[in-house]
């Protein structure tokens, strides 16, 4: 049984549970179909390390059980996209039509991203440490949406952008389970795991060819996305690397640095962006990514001059003045409700990042963005 830490937004009060809830050791707390009546019950479950069997989650997602009685918010649609990717990648070896299914998902991710780029960026910044076992899915989707935002800022045409997004979604098709295990394990990779990592680009190309992929640029991007022009990459130590896999590697590394792991905390967007700029020598692709995120990207905690702690929800007219939703009052006490502050106003100017970076955000993101829950 592979357990996935339960997030608060996954449980709908007053509705039957689509899966059983277990504690961190796998012991049953509530059976599927049970109704969690109120916030107090939910809080008690979360305090006990509530988890769900990942296979039950997949089954519920496939059957649409969790979606029968409510309309999904944009956050819910993004969550569903993760499980759509899971089904598409796992069906590559067993079902015909893989390329068509992946193309449909690419169009869906593009639509979600362009519908609200700020929420898309939020998802890459505010990642849940309790969901490390599905890191492979989240990472692939995040890389694809960042690739789209970068490509549009640079004026790339649709075919080139689509190829990069397809490569982002499939570059780790050979190590889906391994990525989740490594993110969640509290020890460094084993020699056997490192061997699998080293060959996964080549193995990924084999799987994609077998699934009907014949796009040379797509396959090349997957094959070379860990190669480096100094010859220090893998699996072949190439010194001449094509543009698409080079850009994909930069996006891959940038997103990985901001993702939490059991062994380490994520880098802040500011540090990850600075390292990206330095590594690429200020390449136009890196500059485009950094401009999309801004100095204070959506999802970043900021301290306001008013004394309030807030979380950025919208990028502003310039990189240093976003809109931020307060999550404490002026005395630093947690707020029951939230107010969006325009940090371009002097009284709500950003004075810096919180002194304690391990801030826990328990408020549903829909509330912060003013989306009906």
Buried (B, 14 or more C-beta within 10 A) or exposed (E): EBBBBBBBBBBBEEEBBBBBBBBEEEEEBBEBEEEBEEEEBBEEBBEBBBBBBBEBBBEBBEEEBBBEEEEEBBBBBBBBBBBBBBBBBBBBEEEEEBBEBBBEBBEBBBEBBEEBBBBBBBBBBBBBBBBBBBBBBBBBBBBBBBBBBBBBBBEBEEEBBBBBBBBBBBBBBBBBEBBBBBBBBEEEBEEEBEEBBEBBBBBBBBBBEEBEBEBEBBBBBBBBBBBBEEEEBBBBEBEEBBEBBBBBBBBBBBBBBBBBBEEEEBBBBBEBBEBBBEBBEEBEBBBBBBBBBBBBBBBBBBBBBBEBBBBBBBBBEEBEBBBBBBBBBEEEEEBEEBEBBBBBEEEBBBEEBEEEEEEEBEBBBBBBBEBEE
